[in-house]
Amino acid sequence: MHIAILTFEGFNELDSFIALNILRRVQKPGWRVRSPAPPATSAR
């Protein structure tokens, strides 16, 4: 299973980082979690 964290311009970076870190902790065979590309600009 391939999981991608989708982000949009003006996103709150905490939402993406928290989801990414939680999903990366799942140790299931065949799971791959990645962050999106190209980079998006956060709401800061």
PyMOL Python script that loads the backbone (N, CA, C, O; Angstrom):
from pymol import cmd

cmd.read_pdbstr("""\
ATOM      1  N   MET A   1       0.853  -1.161   0.000  1.00  0.00           N
ATOM      2  CA  MET A   1       0.000   0.000   0.000  1.00  0.00           C
ATOM      3  C   MET A   1       0.902   1.227   0.000  1.00  0.00           C
ATOM      4  O   MET A   1       1.861   1.301   0.769  1.00  0.00           O
ATOM      5  N   HIS A   2       0.596   2.179  -0.856  1.00  0.00           N
ATOM      6  CA  HIS A   2       1.321   3.438  -0.912  1.00  0.00           C
ATOM      7  C   HIS A   2       0.406   4.533  -0.381  1.00  0.00           C
ATOM      8  O   HIS A   2      -0.718   4.692  -0.857  1.00  0.00           O
ATOM      9  N   ILE A   3       0.888   5.293   0.613  1.00  0.00           N
ATOM     10  CA  ILE A   3       0.104   6.356   1.231  1.00  0.00           C
ATOM     11  C   ILE A   3       0.830   7.670   1.015  1.00  0.00           C
ATOM     12  O   ILE A   3       2.020   7.776   1.310  1.00  0.00           O
ATOM     13  N   ALA A   4       0.136   8.662   0.508  1.00  0.00           N
ATOM     14  CA  ALA A   4       0.704   9.997   0.317  1.00  0.00           C
ATOM     15  C   ALA A   4      -0.106  10.990   1.142  1.00  0.00           C
ATOM     16  O   ALA A   4      -1.333  10.912   1.186  1.00  0.00           O
ATOM     17  N   ILE A   5       0.575  11.914   1.788  1.00  0.00           N
ATOM     18  CA  ILE A   5      -0.079  12.974   2.548  1.00  0.00           C
ATOM     19  C   ILE A   5      -0.259  14.160   1.606  1.00  0.00           C
ATOM     20  O   ILE A   5       0.724  14.771   1.185  1.00  0.00           O
ATOM     21  N   LEU A   6      -1.492  14.486   1.276  1.00  0.00           N
ATOM     22  CA  LEU A   6      -1.767  15.590   0.362  1.00  0.00           C
ATOM     23  C   LEU A   6      -1.794  16.905   1.113  1.00  0.00           C
ATOM     24  O   LEU A   6      -2.368  17.003   2.197  1.00  0.00           O
ATOM     25  N   THR A   7      -1.175  17.907   0.531  1.00  0.00           N
ATOM     26  CA  THR A   7      -1.195  19.249   1.109  1.00  0.00           C
ATOM     27  C   THR A   7      -1.532  20.249   0.021  1.00  0.00           C
ATOM     28  O   THR A   7      -1.307  19.998  -1.163  1.00  0.00           O
ATOM     29  N   PHE A   8      -2.062  21.362   0.425  1.00  0.00           N
ATOM     30  CA  PHE A   8      -2.454  22.414  -0.505  1.00  0.00           C
ATOM     31  C   PHE A   8      -1.810  23.716  -0.067  1.00  0.00           C
ATOM     32  O   PHE A   8      -1.411  23.847   1.090  1.00  0.00           O
ATOM     33  N   GLU A   9      -1.701  24.672  -0.962  1.00  0.00           N
ATOM     34  CA  GLU A   9      -1.131  25.971  -0.622  1.00  0.00           C
ATOM     35  C   GLU A   9      -1.877  26.555   0.579  1.00  0.00           C
ATOM     36  O   GLU A   9      -3.103  26.483   0.652  1.00  0.00           O
ATOM     37  N   GLY A  10      -1.129  27.130   1.516  1.00  0.00           N
ATOM     38  CA  GLY A  10      -1.718  27.727   2.698  1.00  0.00           C
ATOM     39  C   GLY A  10      -2.087  26.729   3.776  1.00  0.00           C
ATOM     40  O   GLY A  10      -2.855  27.059   4.680  1.00  0.00           O
ATOM     41  N   PHE A  11      -1.557  25.506   3.705  1.00  0.00           N
ATOM     42  CA  PHE A  11      -1.902  24.468   4.671  1.00  0.00           C
ATOM     43  C   PHE A  11      -1.282  24.763   6.033  1.00  0.00           C
ATOM     44  O   PHE A  11      -0.357  25.567   6.143  1.00  0.00           O
ATOM     45  N   ASN A  12      -1.792  24.116   7.050  1.00  0.00           N
ATOM     46  CA  ASN A  12      -1.200  24.177   8.379  1.00  0.00           C
ATOM     47  C   ASN A  12      -0.218  23.019   8.464  1.00  0.00           C
ATOM     48  O   ASN A  12      -0.625  21.857   8.441  1.00  0.00           O
ATOM     49  N   GLU A  13       1.074  23.325   8.562  1.00  0.00           N
ATOM     50  CA  GLU A  13       2.098  22.268   8.505  1.00  0.00           C
ATOM     51  C   GLU A  13       1.964  21.227   9.606  1.00  0.00           C
ATOM     52  O   GLU A  13       2.370  20.082   9.413  1.00  0.00           O
ATOM     53  N   LEU A  14       1.407  21.592  10.749  1.00  0.00           N
ATOM     54  CA  LEU A  14       1.232  20.603  11.818  1.00  0.00           C
ATOM     55  C   LEU A  14       0.317  19.464  11.386  1.00  0.00           C
ATOM     56  O   LEU A  14       0.558  18.308  11.735  1.00  0.00           O
ATOM     57  N   ASP A  15      -0.717  19.776  10.638  1.00  0.00           N
ATOM     58  CA  ASP A  15      -1.639  18.735  10.172  1.00  0.00           C
ATOM     59  C   ASP A  15      -0.911  17.688   9.338  1.00  0.00           C
ATOM     60  O   ASP A  15      -1.116  16.490   9.530  1.00  0.00           O
ATOM     61  N   SER A  16      -0.068  18.128   8.422  1.00  0.00           N
ATOM     62  CA  SER A  16       0.652  17.189   7.559  1.00  0.00           C
ATOM     63  C   SER A  16       1.732  16.429   8.313  1.00  0.00           C
ATOM     64  O   SER A  16       1.885  15.223   8.118  1.00  0.00           O
ATOM     65  N   PHE A  17       2.487  17.114   9.172  1.00  0.00           N
ATOM     66  CA  PHE A  17       3.574  16.467   9.904  1.00  0.00           C
ATOM     67  C   PHE A  17       3.051  15.431  10.893  1.00  0.00           C
ATOM     68  O   PHE A  17       3.643  14.362  11.045  1.00  0.00           O
ATOM     69  N   ILE A  18       1.964  15.737  11.556  1.00  0.00           N
ATOM     70  CA  ILE A  18       1.394  14.786  12.509  1.00  0.00           C
ATOM     71  C   ILE A  18       0.911  13.532  11.777  1.00  0.00           C
ATOM     72  O   ILE A  18       1.200  12.414  12.205  1.00  0.00           O
ATOM     73  N   ALA A  19       0.188  13.712  10.693  1.00  0.00           N
ATOM     74  CA  ALA A  19      -0.297  12.555   9.922  1.00  0.00           C
ATOM     75  C   ALA A  19       0.873  11.732   9.389  1.00  0.00           C
ATOM     76  O   ALA A  19       0.845  10.503   9.453  1.00  0.00           O
ATOM     77  N   LEU A  20       1.894  12.398   8.867  1.00  0.00           N
ATOM     78  CA  LEU A  20       3.052  11.696   8.323  1.00  0.00           C
ATOM     79  C   LEU A  20       3.763  10.887   9.405  1.00  0.00           C
ATOM     80  O   LEU A  20       4.101   9.725   9.179  1.00  0.00           O
ATOM     81  N   ASN A  21       3.992  11.470  10.555  1.00  0.00           N
ATOM     82  CA  ASN A  21       4.700  10.776  11.625  1.00  0.00           C
ATOM     83  C   ASN A  21       3.900   9.597  12.191  1.00  0.00           C
ATOM     84  O   ASN A  21       4.474   8.554  12.506  1.00  0.00           O
ATOM     85  N   ILE A  22       2.597   9.755  12.320  1.00  0.00           N
ATOM     86  CA  ILE A  22       1.769   8.648  12.817  1.00  0.00           C
ATOM     87  C   ILE A  22       1.777   7.495  11.818  1.00  0.00           C
ATOM     88  O   ILE A  22       1.939   6.339  12.207  1.00  0.00           O
ATOM     89  N   LEU A  23       1.606   7.797  10.551  1.00  0.00           N
ATOM     90  CA  LEU A  23       1.559   6.735   9.548  1.00  0.00           C
ATOM     91  C   LEU A  23       2.913   6.063   9.357  1.00  0.00           C
ATOM     92  O   LEU A  23       2.965   4.872   9.052  1.00  0.00           O
ATOM     93  N   ARG A  24       4.001   6.792   9.529  1.00  0.00           N
ATOM     94  CA  ARG A  24       5.329   6.183   9.409  1.00  0.00           C
ATOM     95  C   ARG A  24       5.616   5.214  10.546  1.00  0.00           C
ATOM     96  O   ARG A  24       6.479   4.347  10.406  1.00  0.00           O
ATOM     97  N   ARG A  25       4.926   5.336  11.652  1.00  0.00           N
ATOM     98  CA  ARG A  25       5.121   4.423  12.783  1.00  0.00           C
ATOM     99  C   ARG A  25       4.453   3.074  12.562  1.00  0.00           C
ATOM    100  O   ARG A  25       4.773   2.105  13.250  1.00  0.00           O
ATOM    101  N   VAL A  26       3.533   3.002  11.617  1.00  0.00           N
ATOM    102  CA  VAL A  26       2.867   1.738  11.312  1.00  0.00           C
ATOM    103  C   VAL A  26       3.887   0.830  10.633  1.00  0.00           C
ATOM    104  O   VAL A  26       4.417   1.166   9.573  1.00  0.00           O
ATOM    105  N   GLN A  27       4.151  -0.288  11.228  1.00  0.00           N
ATOM    106  CA  GLN A  27       5.150  -1.217  10.703  1.00  0.00           C
ATOM    107  C   GLN A  27       4.444  -2.400  10.030  1.00  0.00           C
ATOM    108  O   GLN A  27       4.460  -3.516  10.550  1.00  0.00           O
ATOM    109  N   LYS A  28       3.839  -2.152   8.896  1.00  0.00           N
ATOM    110  CA  LYS A  28       3.160  -3.217   8.163  1.00  0.00           C
ATOM    111  C   LYS A  28       3.955  -3.523   6.902  1.00  0.00           C
ATOM    112  O   LYS A  28       4.387  -2.607   6.202  1.00  0.00           O
ATOM    113  N   PRO A  29       4.149  -4.789   6.614  1.00  0.00           N
ATOM    114  CA  PRO A  29       4.867  -5.153   5.385  1.00  0.00           C
ATOM    115  C   PRO A  29       4.158  -4.594   4.150  1.00  0.00           C
ATOM    116  O   PRO A  29       2.944  -4.730   4.000  1.00  0.00           O
ATOM    117  N   GLY A  30       4.922  -3.975   3.287  1.00  0.00           N
ATOM    118  CA  GLY A  30       4.358  -3.461   2.042  1.00  0.00           C
ATOM    119  C   GLY A  30       3.805  -2.053   2.120  1.00  0.00           C
ATOM    120  O   GLY A  30       3.395  -1.506   1.096  1.00  0.00           O
ATOM    121  N   TRP A  31       3.777  -1.445   3.298  1.00  0.00           N
ATOM    122  CA  TRP A  31       3.279  -0.074   3.422  1.00  0.00           C
ATOM    123  C   TRP A  31       4.417   0.891   3.167  1.00  0.00           C
ATOM    124  O   TRP A  31       5.519   0.712   3.685  1.00  0.00           O
ATOM    125  N   ARG A  32       4.157   1.908   2.376  1.00  0.00           N
ATOM    126  CA  ARG A  32       5.132   2.970   2.138  1.00  0.00           C
ATOM    127  C   ARG A  32       4.422   4.309   2.289  1.00  0.00           C
ATOM    128  O   ARG A  32       3.424   4.570   1.618  1.00  0.00           O
ATOM    129  N   VAL A  33       4.939   5.147   3.164  1.00  0.00           N
ATOM    130  CA  VAL A  33       4.348   6.464   3.420  1.00  0.00           C
ATOM    131  C   VAL A  33       5.346   7.511   2.954  1.00  0.00           C
ATOM    132  O   VAL A  33       6.539   7.415   3.242  1.00  0.00           O
ATOM    133  N   ARG A  34       4.853   8.511   2.234  1.00  0.00           N
ATOM    134  CA  ARG A  34       5.756   9.560   1.754  1.00  0.00           C
ATOM    135  C   ARG A  34       5.087  10.915   1.846  1.00  0.00           C
ATOM    136  O   ARG A  34       3.863  11.021   1.930  1.00  0.00           O
ATOM    137  N   SER A  35       5.896  11.925   1.829  1.00  0.00           N
ATOM    138  CA  SER A  35       5.366  13.286   1.797  1.00  0.00           C
ATOM    139  C   SER A  35       5.237  13.719   0.336  1.00  0.00           C
ATOM    140  O   SER A  35       5.900  13.153  -0.532  1.00  0.00           O
ATOM    141  N   PRO A  36       4.413  14.690   0.061  1.00  0.00           N
ATOM    142  CA  PRO A  36       4.116  15.061  -1.331  1.00  0.00           C
ATOM    143  C   PRO A  36       5.251  15.840  -2.000  1.00  0.00           C
ATOM    144  O   PRO A  36       6.122  16.397  -1.332  1.00  0.00           O
ATOM    145  N   ALA A  37       5.217  15.862  -3.286  1.00  0.00           N
ATOM    146  CA  ALA A  37       6.105  16.704  -4.088  1.00  0.00           C
ATOM    147  C   ALA A  37       5.249  17.267  -5.201  1.00  0.00           C
ATOM    148  O   ALA A  37       4.373  16.546  -5.678  1.00  0.00           O
ATOM    149  N   PRO A  38       5.423  18.452  -5.638  1.00  0.00           N
ATOM    150  CA  PRO A  38       6.401  19.456  -5.227  1.00  0.00           C
ATOM    151  C   PRO A  38       6.014  20.095  -3.892  1.00  0.00           C
ATOM    152  O   PRO A  38       4.885  19.941  -3.427  1.00  0.00           O
ATOM    153  N   PRO A  39       6.960  20.813  -3.282  1.00  0.00           N
ATOM    154  CA  PRO A  39       6.694  21.456  -1.989  1.00  0.00           C
ATOM    155  C   PRO A  39       5.554  22.486  -2.077  1.00  0.00           C
ATOM    156  O   PRO A  39       5.370  23.146  -3.100  1.00  0.00           O
ATOM    157  N   ALA A  40       4.808  22.602  -0.995  1.00  0.00           N
ATOM    158  CA  ALA A  40       3.740  23.596  -0.904  1.00  0.00           C
ATOM    159  C   ALA A  40       4.149  24.641   0.137  1.00  0.00           C
ATOM    160  O   ALA A  40       4.983  24.371   1.002  1.00  0.00           O
ATOM    161  N   THR A  41       3.561  25.824   0.047  1.00  0.00           N
ATOM    162  CA  THR A  41       3.849  26.900   0.989  1.00  0.00           C
ATOM    163  C   THR A  41       2.846  26.854   2.135  1.00  0.00           C
ATOM    164  O   THR A  41       1.638  26.791   1.904  1.00  0.00           O
ATOM    165  N   SER A  42       3.344  26.885   3.370  1.00  0.00           N
ATOM    166  CA  SER A  42       2.449  26.789   4.531  1.00  0.00           C
ATOM    167  C   SER A  42       1.782  28.127   4.819  1.00  0.00           C
ATOM    168  O   SER A  42       2.066  29.135   4.173  1.00  0.00           O
ATOM    169  N   ALA A  43       0.887  28.112   5.803  1.00  0.00           N
ATOM    170  CA  ALA A  43       0.102  29.300   6.160  1.00  0.00           C
ATOM    171  C   ALA A  43       0.858  30.294   7.041  1.00  0.00           C
ATOM    172  O   ALA A  43       0.294  31.331   7.390  1.00  0.00           O
ATOM    173  N   ARG A  44       2.097  30.025   7.413  1.00  0.00           N
ATOM    174  CA  ARG A  44       2.813  30.884   8.335  1.00  0.00           C
ATOM    175  C   ARG A  44       2.743  32.318   7.978  1.00  0.00           C
ATOM    176  O   ARG A  44       3.309  33.157   8.679  1.00  0.00           O
TER     177      ARG A  44
END
""", "prot")
cmd.dss("prot")
cmd.show_as("cartoon", "prot")
cmd.util.cbc("prot")
cmd.orient("prot")
